[in-house]
Amino acid sequence: AAALQPGLAATATEDAVLVAVVGAHLAGMPLNHQLQDLGAAFAGVTETAPFYRLFALPDSVPPKPGMLRVGDGERIQVELYRLSPAAFGRFVAAIPGPLGIGDIRLADGRTVKGFLVEAEAVRGARDITEYGGWRAFVTAA
């Protein structure tokens, strides 16, 4: 049998990495193609545990949010994607600061990898947590 291409059919295997995306990587958003190019498999829509706040990052191109873990947060809508370990490594390597990948606690108690933002980057940024997610904020804007 032919070897699997990294990021393609391998995403269905048990070693796949589940990644939560919160902004410009959502389906239909400007950076979703980066996931598609790596063979990511859509794994559903869910919410985080109520530990996060969402901010519109100023001067980001394309526009994107930053999600910060805080003591008194809310649930934020996220999409989950499965990536092979090799594709996950390539994906993470391409993420520019002040964003990064860390542990995200989901509403159902699972912990997955996902986008977080450095606290310094949200100083003075607009808090959009009340919208419950980036898609709702973009739709309302």
C-alpha positions as CSV (number, residue, x, y, z in Angstrom):
1,A,0.0,0.0,0.0
2,A,1.2,3.5,-0.7
3,A,2.4,5.5,2.3
4,L,-0.1,8.1,3.5
5,Q,0.7,11.7,2.8
6,P,1.2,13.6,6.0
7,G,-2.0,15.4,6.9
8,L,-4.3,13.5,4.6
9,A,-5.9,10.2,5.5
10,A,-3.7,10.0,8.6
11,T,-6.1,12.5,10.2
12,A,-8.5,9.7,11.0
13,T,-6.0,7.7,13.0
14,E,-5.8,7.6,16.8
15,D,-2.6,9.8,16.7
16,A,-4.4,12.7,15.2
17,V,-4.2,16.0,17.1
18,L,-7.5,17.7,17.8
19,V,-7.1,21.5,17.4
20,A,-9.7,24.2,18.4
21,V,-9.8,27.3,16.2
22,V,-11.6,30.5,17.2
23,G,-11.2,33.1,14.5
24,A,-9.8,33.5,11.0
25,H,-9.3,29.7,10.7
26,L,-13.1,29.0,11.1
27,A,-14.9,27.5,8.1
28,G,-15.5,30.2,5.5
29,M,-13.0,32.6,7.1
30,P,-9.9,33.9,5.4
31,L,-7.3,31.5,6.9
32,N,-9.3,28.2,6.9
33,H,-7.4,27.3,3.7
34,Q,-4.3,26.8,5.8
35,L,-6.1,23.9,7.6
36,Q,-7.5,22.5,4.3
37,D,-4.0,22.7,2.7
38,L,-2.7,20.4,5.5
39,G,-5.6,17.9,5.1
40,A,-7.4,18.8,8.3
41,A,-10.6,17.0,8.9
42,F,-13.5,19.0,10.4
43,A,-14.5,17.5,13.7
44,G,-17.4,19.7,14.8
45,V,-18.5,22.9,16.6
46,T,-18.4,23.2,20.4
47,E,-17.7,25.7,23.1
48,T,-14.9,26.2,25.6
49,A,-15.4,25.8,29.3
50,P,-16.3,29.2,30.9
51,F,-12.6,30.3,31.4
52,Y,-12.0,32.6,28.4
53,R,-12.4,36.1,27.1
54,L,-12.3,37.0,23.4
55,F,-10.7,40.2,22.0
56,A,-10.6,41.8,18.6
57,L,-6.9,42.2,17.9
58,P,-6.2,45.7,16.6
59,D,-4.4,46.0,13.3
60,S,-4.4,42.3,12.5
61,V,-4.6,41.3,8.8
62,P,-6.8,39.5,8.1
63,P,-8.9,40.6,11.2
64,K,-8.7,38.0,13.9
65,P,-9.5,37.6,17.6
66,G,-7.3,36.6,20.5
67,M,-8.7,34.2,23.2
68,L,-7.2,34.6,26.7
69,R,-7.7,32.3,29.6
70,V,-8.9,34.3,32.6
71,G,-10.4,33.6,36.0
72,D,-13.8,35.0,35.2
73,G,-14.5,34.0,31.7
74,E,-17.3,32.8,29.4
75,R,-17.9,30.0,27.0
76,I,-16.5,30.8,23.5
77,Q,-17.6,29.0,20.3
78,V,-14.8,27.0,18.6
79,E,-14.5,24.6,15.7
80,L,-12.5,21.4,16.0
81,Y,-10.2,20.0,13.4
82,R,-8.1,16.8,13.3
83,L,-4.6,17.1,12.0
84,S,-1.9,14.4,11.6
85,P,1.1,15.1,14.0
86,A,3.2,16.1,11.0
87,A,0.6,18.5,9.8
88,F,0.0,19.9,13.3
89,G,3.7,20.7,13.5
90,R,3.7,22.6,10.2
91,F,0.5,24.4,11.3
92,V,2.0,25.5,14.6
93,A,5.3,26.6,13.0
94,A,3.4,29.0,10.8
95,I,1.5,30.8,13.6
96,P,2.7,34.4,14.1
97,G,2.8,36.0,17.5
98,P,1.1,37.2,19.6
99,L,-1.0,34.1,18.9
100,G,0.1,30.6,19.9
101,I,-1.2,27.1,20.6
102,G,-1.9,25.9,24.1
103,D,-4.3,23.8,26.1
104,I,-8.0,24.7,25.7
105,R,-10.5,23.3,28.1
106,L,-13.8,22.5,26.3
107,A,-17.3,22.6,27.9
108,D,-17.5,18.8,27.9
109,G,-14.3,18.6,30.0
110,R,-11.9,17.5,27.3
111,T,-8.6,19.4,26.8
112,V,-7.5,20.0,23.2
113,K,-4.8,22.1,21.6
114,G,-6.0,25.5,20.4
115,F,-5.4,29.2,19.8
116,L,-4.5,31.4,22.7
117,V,-3.2,35.0,22.7
118,E,-0.5,36.6,24.9
119,A,-2.0,38.8,27.6
120,E,0.1,41.9,26.5
121,A,-1.5,41.8,23.0
122,V,-5.0,42.3,24.4
123,R,-4.1,45.4,26.5
124,G,-6.4,48.1,25.1
125,A,-8.1,45.6,22.6
126,R,-11.9,45.5,22.3
127,D,-13.4,42.8,24.5
128,I,-15.9,40.9,22.3
129,T,-16.6,38.1,24.7
130,E,-20.3,39.0,24.8
131,Y,-20.8,37.8,21.2
132,G,-19.8,34.3,22.3
133,G,-17.5,33.8,19.3
134,W,-15.8,35.4,16.3
135,R,-18.4,34.4,13.8
136,A,-21.2,36.1,15.7
137,F,-19.0,39.2,16.1
138,V,-18.1,39.4,12.4
139,T,-21.8,38.9,11.5
140,A,-22.9,41.7,13.8
141,A,-20.2,44.1,12.7
